[in-house]
Amino acid sequence: MTDPALPSSAPIVIVGGGFGGLYTALALAERRQPAPILLVEPQERFLFLPLLYELLSSELRRWEIAPRYDALLAGKGIAWLRDRVVHIDGRTRQFTTAGGRTLPFRELVVACGAATSSFGIPGVVEHSLGFRTLADVERLQQLVTTLRDQRRPLQRLAVVGAGPSGVELACKLTDLLEGAAVVELIEQGPQPLPLARAFNREQAIRSLQARDVRLRTGTRVRAVGADRLHLDGPAGAEEVTVEAVVWTAGLAFHPPSLEPPAACDRRGRLLCEPTLRLQGAEHLYAVGDIAAVDPGEGPLPATAQVAFQQAACLADNLARAAANEPLAPLAFQDLGEMMSLGIGEASLVGGGLTLAGSAAFQLRRLAYLTRLPGRSHQLRVAAGWLADWPA
């Protein structure tokens, strides 16, 4: 039943334009359901994070992986509010933005993603670089240029966290530096990529060894200084001089304040039913990194392929909610795993394939081409790649 106090023009609101939010909005628009769609996102450009490494190395161009929202949403029937949501009231079905607006919603999707976590370690926020934004890429490109130009003895660059982001970044940076600095990859656990497929982990370790990346496992960062790292490793406390620290070790989740308060897991992710509706809420949903969903075999990871599939499921469920029909649970299908391992190289497992090297790099690019947002943007990027193809 429609709430008689709710304005007839109240939209379906999607808070955040990352993978989960943007792809939910686009999928919902294709279903041509009657309610207006409003995307609330403060950034000017969408960022296709899995290809950020190729932007760093100039293997891809900025417009290809970071298209503008106004271009992506043109003609789709999706309104875009360039603002940030700070409070959501599930009782009155209103939300408030940082710009001071208070607006109604029919259904609301929280899709505000994740940020890098400092784990409260001293100096991380003040002295380390991240790798999640276009500004981060520009800072790292400038750092690489500086290190290559000055070529001082014993230059060292540290990457903290040997999950997928840290390993992929360490390989790419080493190729870009061309021997101008040593890259150290620091991991608190006993091995890199603890959750990766065995084949990809083996290929990653080989890639790190081939590039002489100094892998330190069982090593905890105690503090980050302006030009040094304070570590606790297998041999005890150690101080390491560095030119810079790139921090990739973990994610933090900070949804807008919710009234009534929403249930969260220990990491701060919003607990969802398998339908992606927030537990205990009637008109609120979550998608992407911020959503803690357990379809029956354990919580799903915060990855792009999970967000893609959640977006399609949630678009269907929002259409069902508008028609007062029962919601359907997410049926997640594991499509495999792909990793970039340096300039022109990758490793992948999925679809019956285990492949590494340049062929894997090309397949990875093609796979992500089909996942870029919007058919028109996919065609523009494909045309650009064909134009660049060697004659």
N, C-alpha and C positions, 0 to 999 in steps of 0.2 A: 504494500500500500504506500502511496506517496504521501509524505507529511504535508498536511494542508498549510502549515506555517512556512513551508519551504517555497521560495520563489520559483515559478515555473521555468525561469531562465537559469536556475542554479546549475553549474556545470559539473561534470566529472573532473576532478582536479588531480593532477599528477605533480608531486613535489619532488623535483630533481630530474635533470635531463641526461643522466648517464645511460648506460646500457639498458637497465631495467626500465627507467622512466620513459626515455625517448621511444624505445621499441614497443612499449605498451601503448603509448599514444598513437604511434603509426599503425599498429595492428588494430587498435580500436577504431581508428578512422576508416580503415578498410572495411570494417563490419557495418558501417553506415548506421550505427545506432542513433536514436533521435536526440539524446542529450548533448549539449555543447561540451567540448573538450578544452581544458585549460592546462597548459604546461607552465609551471613556475620554476624558473631556472635563472640564476644570476649571471652565469657566464655567457659570453657572446658565441662561443663555439663548442660544439660537441667534440669529444676527444675519444678516438678509437684506441684505447690503451694498449691492446696486444701488439700494435704496430708502432708504438712510441719508440722502440729501439731502432727501427728503420728510419724514423725521422731524425734521431740523434746522429746516425751515420750517413744521412743524406741519400739513403737508398730509396726513400720516398719523400714526397713533398708535403709541405704543411697543409695545403688545401685538400690533399687526398685523405689524410687521416683526421683533419680538424675542420670539417665544413661548418659554416655558419648556421645557426638555428633558423634564421629567417629564410635562408635558401632551402633548407631541408623541409620546412613546414609549409612553404608557399603552396597554395592550392589544395592543401590537405584537409582544411576545415578544422585546424587546431590553432587556438589562440595561444600566444606566448607572452607571459608576464615576466619581464626581466627584474626579478626581485628574489628575496630569500624568505622562506617561511620560518617563523620563529615559534609559533604556537598553533596548536590544533585543538579545537573543542569538539569532541565527539558528541556531546549532548545537544549543543545548539547547532551543530553542523556548520561551523564557521572556522576560518583560519585567519591568522594575523601575520603580516609580513614585516620585514625589517624596515620597509619604507613607510609603515604606518597604516597600511590598508587592512581592513577587516571585511572579508568576503564570504559568501555562503558556498557550500558544496553539496552536491547530491551524493556522490561517493568520492572518497579521497584515497589516493595511493601514495604512500611514503616510499620514495625511491632516491634518498639523498646520499646513498653510497657510503664510502669510507674515507678516512684520512690516515696518514702514516702515524703510527703509535711510537712515542718516545719511551714508553714504559717507565716514565718518571726518572730516567737516567740523567744526571747532571750534564748540561752542555749540549745535549742532542738538538734541542730546538734552536739554541743560539749559534751553534757552530757547524752543523751538518747540512748537507744538501739532500733534497728529496728527488724522487723521480716519478711524479704523477701528473705534472702539468706542463704546458708549453713553456712557461717561464723556467721550470726546472731544466728542460731540454736546452734552452738558450744559455743558461748558466753553465751547464756541463760542456756545451760546445765551446764556450769561451775559455773554460778551464783547460780543455784539451789543447786548444790553440796556444794558450799561455805556456803550458808544460812543454809542448813541442818546440816553441820558439826559444824558450830560455835554456832548455836541456842542461840543467844543473846536475851535478853528480848526486846519486842516491835519492832521486825524487820518488816519492811513494804516494800512491792513491789507495785509500781503503774503502771497500764496499762492505757494509755490515748487513748480514743476513744472507744465508745461502739457500733460500727458497728459489722459486722460479725467477722472480724479478732480479735478485742479486746475482744469480748465475748468468742469466742472459745479459745483464748489464756489464758484468765483469768481462765476459768474452768480447762484447762490442767495444768497450772502452780500451781493452788491450789492443785490439786491431787498430783503433783510431790513433792510439798513442804512438804506435810504430817504434816501440823501444824507448820512448822518452821518459817513461816512468814505470816503476814496478806496481802492479795491481795486487793488493792483498784482499782476499775474501775471508771474512771473519764470521764464524758460525758457532753459536753456543752449543748446539747439539753435536752428536757423535759423527754425523755425516751430512753432506749436502743433499738437498732435495729429498727429504725423508718421506714425502707423500707421492713422489713421482713414480711413473712406471719404470720397471727395472731397466729396460732398454734405453729409455731417455736418460736415466741417471748415469748409466755406463757411458753413453755418448757425451754427456755433459762433463763427466770427470776427465774423459780423454781430451775434450776440447780445452778444459782448463789446464791440463798438463801440457798440451801441445803449445799453449800460449805462455807457459811459465807463470801462470797466476798462482800466487802463494796462498794456498788454502789452509786456514787455521781452524780446525774443529775443536770442540770442547773448550771454547774460549769465550768468556763473557766480558762485555764492555762495562767497565765501572764508571767511566766518565769520558766526555769528549771535550777537548780543549781547542783553542784556536789553531794550533799546529801540532797537536799530539793526541794520541789515544791512550787511555789507562785501561789495561786489560788484566784479567785473571785467567791464566791459561794452565795447561797441564804442568808447566814448570813453575807456576806461581805468578805473582804480580809482575807486570812488565809495562814499561812506558815506550810507546812507539811514535816516532816523529813522522808526521804526514803532511802532505801539501793540502789535502782535503779529505773529507769523509762523506760518503754517500750512504744514506740510511734507508734500507729497504726492509728492515726487520719488524714486520708485523703491521697490523691494521687497527685503527681505533674507529668506533662507531658513535656518532653523536646525532641522534634524531632530534627533530624539534620537540619542545615540551608538549606533552599530550595530557588532555583532561577528559575523562579520568585517566590516571597514569596507566601506561601499558606495561604488560609483562615483558621482561627482557631476559636474555641468557647472560651468562657470566661475562661475556665480552661486550655487552651492551646492544646486541642485535635484538630486534623486535620479534617476539615469539609469534609464529603464524600457524594457523591450521593448514592442512595439506592443500586447501583451496586458495591459500595466500591471504585469507582474511585474518586480521589480527585476532588473537585469542581474546574472547570476551567482548568484542566490538562488532557492531552490526554494519556500519558503513565505512569502515577503515580497513585498508589493505597495505601490504608491503611487498616490495619486489627488489631483486638485486642483492647487493652486498649487505644491506641493512636488514634483510629478511632472514630469520632463522627458521628454516623449514625442514622438517623430518618426514619424508614420504614413506617411511617404514623401515629403511635400512641404514639409519643414521643421518645426522644433519648434513645438508648439502654444503659444499665449499663455496667460498665467495669468488666465483670465476665467471668469465664472460659467457661460456656456454650454458651455465646454469641460468644466468640472467636472460639470455635469448629465449630459452624454453619457458621460463616463468612468465615472460612478457606475453607470449602467445596464449598461455593458459589463463592469465589474468584478464586479457582482453576478452576472451570468451566468457569468463565469469562475470565481468562487469556488464556485458550484454545480457547474460542470464539474470543478473540482479535487476536490471532495468525492466525485464519481462517477468519479474517475480517467479523465476524458475530456479530449481535447486542448483547449487554450485558444484562443479566437478573438481576432483583433486588433481594435483600436478602429477603427471606420469613422466618422470625424468628418465631420459635415455642418455647413457654415457656415450659420447661420440668420439672419445679418445683424447689424446693430449699432444700438443705441439709446442716446440720450444725453438727460439732463435738462438744460435750458438756461434755468433760472430758474423762478420760481413759475408753475405752470400751463402751462409750455411745454416742448417736447422736439423732438427730431429723430430720424428713424429711416430706415434703409435695410434692406430685407429682404422676402422674399416677393413680389417684384415691385413693392414700394412704395418711393417716396421721398417723405417727408412731414415737415413741420415745423409748429410752432405748437401750439395747444390740442388739435387733433385727434390729433396725434402724442403729446401728453401722455397723453390718455385711452387710446390704443391701447397705449402703453408700460405703463401701469398694468394694463390687462387682460392683456397678455402675461405680466407678472410675477405676476399673480394665479394664473395656471395653473401657475406654477413654485413657489409657496409650498409648504412642506413639509407633506404630509399632506392628504388630502381634507377631513377635518373642520375643519382650520384654514382651508383655502381657503374653505369654506362660511361659516365665522364671519366672515371678512374681507369676503366678498362681501355678506353680510347687513348688515354695518356700513356698507358703501359705499352700498347701496340705501337704508338708513335715512337717510343723510345727503343723498341726492339731492334737489335742490330740487323742491318740490311744483309 
